[in-house]
Amino acid sequence: MTDRDINATPDAPESPTVSRREFVEKTSMAGMAFTIVKPHVLGARGGRHVAPSDKFSVACIGVGGMGGSDVRGFGAQADCNIYALCDVDDVNAERSYRLQPQAKKYKDYRELIDKEAKNIDIITVSTPDHHHAAASLLGLRAGKHVYCQKPLARTVAEVRAMKAEAAKRPKQATQMGNQGHAAEGMRITREWIEAGLIGKIVSVDFYTNRPIWPQGIRRPSEAHNVPPTLDWELWLGPAPFRPYNPAYAPFNWRGWWDYGTGAMGDMACHIMDCAVWTLGLKFPGRVIPETSQLYTETAPKLSRITYEFPVSGTMNAVGKDGTVTLTWRDGGIIPARPNGLTALDAWPLWEDGFQLWTGEKGQIIAGTYGENPRLLDPEADKAVKATPVPVKFPRTKGVYGEFIDAIKAGTQPGSNIAGHAGPLTEMIVLGNLAVRAGRAIDLNPTTGELLTKDIPDEWVTPKYRAGYSY
């Protein structure tokens, strides 16, 4: 049960091929030397050792790929002990099992939570998308702090259930694994925008090179034996039954609507994150999809999705004709090369993805996670690099350190489910809903009520198999 790692945008110019897994580990490890320990642990010696009994016990659900990065990330925190590991695939889990030999092993997260609730403090969920809501909600209802990989869920109803449950539990920290939200680049971008360096925002464009797995295909018909190391029934979990095929697991599940959320679900929680946060976006008024040929069960090979948000008084935006537009592109559709790049600049600047902000007075471009932001006016960029704008948003210790600090303080990290990650994910799954429908969908931009009729209920409110719920 794995959120497989895929190479992602570089997080630093000196490392142009850094993977998403490496980005998570580098950004989260950076502040580990500053971990705060409980006062009584320091004792007379003033040391930094944390006694085992004072550590947070962590149960990790899905421990291969990005799940393996999460195991290592939490395992490296001074205040954490990896107590249990859960995965349906022994092959994908093998590295985590080797690195944490003392951890209890489970295949079914329902059994883990039922048996070990009294022994664990934190639950991480790094499974394919179709398990995110079920596993996270079990963890929340068991009273645990929950760290869930992105996106939070596949559908609107699942996301709303997660937001509602998290809102009832403000002392239980929740966090989505969109690691750029805890990094500096995103804060710099927002500080530049709020300092008026490009004026009020008119539009934002997003690009990713995903999908890098098959999409726009029909269901395979050939028969395959289930690998002996994989529990296929548990892998399917809440999803409808179908025979095993390597077209689904362990890697290519992202493109199938029953299990994943396509290119948007994989990368929009990173690339669109800063826009949702900076502009305070909640619900669009309209979502307009353009795609390659549609197939019933899989996301299309390419898509361009336009979100229209009515400008409100709380936005740092002016829009055009009262509407701010966000435009998503995947599958090889690249926005036009903007002015301000030098002849030596490749286009796109980042192979894996970027965000391009257009304001009344200029443009900002940044990488997938908001890294390396750059004003496209060369003189203005040189000036702001020489004389940075004042720091307005506190820097964090990275995605894991920020989460642990929030638990200690009884507060919430930045990308928490109720306040930020939920609205961000809901916006993304609404984009997928429009793609599946093959037409524009309209919403009440205040309440989020879906105004477009004749959308299949299952696309909004999925039915789970017996034994799973949200």
N, C-alpha and C positions, 0 to 999 in steps of 0.2 A: 504494500500500500504506500505509494510513493509519489511525492510531488517532484518529478524528475528535474534535475538541474539542467539548464540550458545556458549556453554562453550568452552573456548579457553585455550591455554597454560598458566600456571602460569607465572606471571611477577616478582615474588619475592619468594625466598625459604620459607619465613615464611607464605606464603599463597598459598598452593599447589592446591586449588580448585577455585582460582579466575577466574571469567568469563571474556569473551572478553569485555562485557559492563563495568565490574569493572575495567579492565585494562585501557580502554579508559579514564574512569573518574579519576582514580588514577594518571595516567601519565599526564593528561591534567590539573588537578587541582593543581598539585604540585607547579607550578610557579605562581598561580593566585595572590598571595600576592605582586608580583612584577610587576603587570600590569602597563604599562605606559599610562598616561592620557594626553589629550591635554593640553598644557601649560595654556591656558586661563581659564581652568576649575579650576586650583589650587587656583587662586586668592590670596588675602592677607593672608588668613588663612593657606594656604599651605596644605589644606585637600586633601583627596583622593576621595571625592564624585564626580561622573560624572553626570552632569545634563542630564535629559532625552533627551533634544534636541541635545546633543552632542554624543549620543550613536549611534552605527551602528544598523539599523533596519534589523532584520533577518527574512526571510521567510523560513520555514522548510517544505519540500516536503517529505512525508513518515515519520510518527512520532511515530511508534511503534517499538519494538525491538531495533536494533541499531539506528534507527531513533529517538527513545526516548532518547537514550544516547546522541545523537547529540543535541537534544533540550535542555537537561539538561546541556551539556557541554558548548554550546554557551550561554545559559541563565545564567550560573554562571560567565561568563566573565564580568568584571566591565564595559566594553565599549560596551556591546551588550544589545539590547532589542528584545525579541521575538515578532515580529509584527504580523505574520500570521502563521497558521498551515494548512497543506493540507494533507488529507488522504482519501482514498476511503472506509476505513473500520472503522466504529465508535467504534467497540469493541477494535481493536488493538490500536486505537488512544486515548482511554479513559484516560489513565494515563497522557499523555501529555496535553490533554485538561484540565484536573483537575489542573495540575501544572501551566498552563499558561491561566487562565480564561479570561484574558484581550485580548488575541490574536484573531484576525479575523480568521474565520474558512472557509476553502474551500475544495471541493472534487476534483476539476479539476485544475491541476497546470497551464494549459494553460489560464484558466480564471483568476487565481491568478496573473500571470505575466502580463497579458493584463491590468487588472484593477489596480494593485498596483505597477507597475514598478516605478512610481515617488516617492513612499513612502518607498521603500526598498533598502538596500545597498548590502546585502548578501543573496544568495540562497543556501540552503543545499539540497542535493538530496540523500535520503536514502530509495529508493524504491527497488522492485525487479530489477534485472539487465536489463531487457528488456526496462525499462523506462530511464535508466541512460543517454544515449546519447541524447534522445529527450528533456528531461527536462533540462539537463546541457547546451545544445546548445541554448535553448530558453533563459536561464538566461544570458549566455555570450552575446548573440546578443542584449539583453535588457540593456547591459552595467553593469551587476552586477558581483561582486566577487562570485565565485562558489566553494563550497565544496561538492565533490561527493564521496559517499561511494565506496568502491572497489567491483568488478573491474569496471573500467570506462565504459565498454560496453561488449557486447557479441561477437562482430565480428570485423574483421580487418577494414572494411570500416568505421564503426562507430568510432572506435578509431582514425583512421586517420583524420576523419572529426573533431573530438574534438581537436586533436593536432594542426591541421591547424588553427582552429578558435581561440584557446588560444594563438597561436604564434602571431596572428595579434593584440592581446590585452595585451601587456606586463604590463600595469598598472592595469589590473584587476587580482587580485590574484586568483589563482586556487590551489586546493589541493585535493588529493585523501585521503580517510580515512584509509590508512594503517598506523596506529598510531605508529608502531614501528620505522618508519623512523624518527620520531621526538624524539625518546627516546635515552638513553645513550648507551645501549648495542650494538646497531648497530655501533655507532661511535667507541666504544672500539674495536670491531672486526676489523673494517677497519684500525684503528690505529695500531693494532697488525700486521696485514698483511703488511701494508706499512712500518712497522719497521723491516720486514723480519723475524719475529719470527718463521714462518714455511716455509720460502723460497717462491719461486714463486709458484703460484697455478697450480695444475695439474687437479683437478676435484672437484666438489661440489655435495653432495648428499642431498636430501630433503625428508622428511617424514611427512605425516599427517595421523591422524586416520579417517579423513573424507572419504567417506560420512557417515553421521549419519542420513540420510534421504533415502528414497527408490531411487535406481537407477537400471539400467538394467532391466526395466519393459516395458510392452506394455501399450498403452492408455486404461484407464478404459472405460467400456461400460455402466455401470449403470447410471441411471438418478438421479439427485439431485436438490432440490430447492435451489436457491440462498438465502443465509441468508439475512434477511431484512435489516441488518446493512451494507451490502456490496454492492457497485455499481460494478457489474461484468464487464460491458462494459468499465468503466473507468479503472478497474484493468487490463483488457486485453490491453487497449491502442493501441500501434502500432502493437501488435502481431495478428496473424490470429485468427478469431473467433473460439471458441469451447465451448460447454456447460460447465457450472460450475461443478466442482467436487472437493471435499476436498482433492483429490490427488494433487491438484495444489496450493491451497491457504487455509489458510494463510501461511503455513510453507514450504511445500514440493516442492515449485516451483524451487528450485536450481537444481534439477536433470533433469529438462525438458529443452531441447535445445531451445524451443521457449521463455523461460522466464529466464533461468539461465545459469550458466557456470560450473556446477558440482563442484567436490571437488577442482579442480584447481582454479576456479574462487573464491571460498570461501576463500581459504587459501594461494595460491601461491603468491598473492600480499603481504602477510606478509613474508612467509618463504623464497621466492626467492628474496626478495627486496634487501637485503644486497649484494648478489652476483651481481645483475644487476648494483647496484650503485658502488660497490668497483671495479669491473672489467670493468666498462664502456660499458656494453654489449648493443648492438642494435638489430641486426638481426642474427639469426643462419643461418648456411649454410644448415643444415639438421635437421629435427625433426623426431624421430623414435618412434612410439607408439607400446606398447604391452598391450593388454587388455583382460578382460573376454569377454564373448559373447556380440556382439554389437546389440543394438536395435535402430530402426530408430529415435525415438523421445526422448530418454533419454541417459544420460551419462552412461558408463558401471559401473559395481559394483566395479571394481578395474582396475588400470592402472599403467604402468611404462612408462615414457616418457623420452627419451634421447635427449638432445639438443647438437648439435655439433657447436662450434664456432671456426673459424680459429683464431689462435693466432696473434694478431697485436702488433705493437710496443708500443701502448698506454696501453696495458693490463699489470697488475702485475702478469703475468702468463707465464708458460712454456708449459703447456699441455702435451699431449702425441702424438708424430708424428705430431706436429704442430696444434693440436686440443685440446681445452679445452672442457670437457664434463660436463654438468649439468644433473643430473638424478633425476627425480621426481617420488615418489611412493605414492600411496594412496590405500584405500580399504583393508588395512591389510598387505600389502607387506612391510616388515621392512628390512632395510639394515643390513648386517652382523655386529655383535658387534665388535667395533674397539678395538685395543690394547690401554692400558693406563687407562682403567676403573678399579676400585677396585672391589673386590669380593662383596662389599656391594652395589655397584651401580646397580640399576635396569636397564634393557634395554627394551625399550628405556628410556633414562633419563627423558624425558617429554612424558607423555602419548599422548598428543594432537599433537605434532609435533616437529621437530628440523631441523637444518641445520648442515651438517658435511663437513668441508673444509679439503681437502687433499693437502698439499704442498710438495715441495721437501724434507723438513726437519722435517715435523711433521703435526699434525692435530689440528684443532679447532672445538669444538662443541658448539652450542648455541641454545636457544629455538626459538620458532616460531617467535617472534618479535626481535630476536637477544639478548634476555635477558640472563643474567648469562653466558657470554662466558667463555670457559674453554679450556686451552691447555691440550691436552691429554698426554703430557709428564709431569708427576707429579712434577718433580723438576723445570722444566721451568715455569709451572703454578704458583708454590709457589714463584718463583723469581719475576715474573711479577706482582703478587699481592702485594709483598713486596715493589717493586720499579716500579711503573707504568710507562709506556712509556709516553712521553709528550703529552698533549692534543693538537690535531691538528684540530679537527672539533668542533666548538662551540656547547655547549649544548643549548637546547631550553626549552621553558616553556611548552612543550607538544603540542599535535597536534592542539588544538584550539588556545592556546596562540601564537604559532608560526604563525598561519594563520593571526590572528589579528595584530600581529607585522608587518607582511609583508604588509598588507593593509595600515597601517599607514606609512610605509616607502616607499610605491610605488614600492615594490620589489616582489619577488616570494618566497614562502616557498620551502622546499626541495623537497617534492613530488608533484611538480606542473605538470600540464597536459602536457605542451609542452616539458618540459625538462626531466622529470624522470617518472612520472606516466604513461604517454602515451606509451613510449617504453616498460616499464615493463608490462603493460596490453596487448600490442600487442604481446609480446612474449608468454604470457599465452594463449591468444585466438588462436595463431598459434598452440600451443600444442593441444588444443581442436579440431582444424581443422584436424590435423593429426589423432587424435583419431576417429573422425567421419568418415574420409576417410578409416580408417583401414589399412593405409600403410604409409610409410615414405614420407615426402614431402621435396622438395628441394627449396631453395631460393637463390637469389643473396644476399650474406651477407653484401654487401655495400649499395644496394638500397632497399632491402626488396621485390623485385619483386618475385612473386610466379612463380617458374619455372615448377612445377608439373602441368600437364594438367588434364582435365576431373574432376576437383573439381566443384561441383554444385555452380553456381553463388550465389544462395541464402545463402549459408553457409558463403560466404565472404561479400556479399553486400545484406543485407536483404531488402525485400520490406515491407514498413510500410502500415498500413491501412490508409484510408483517414483521414485527420485532424492531422496527425503527420508527422514529417520530421526530417532528420538529414543532 
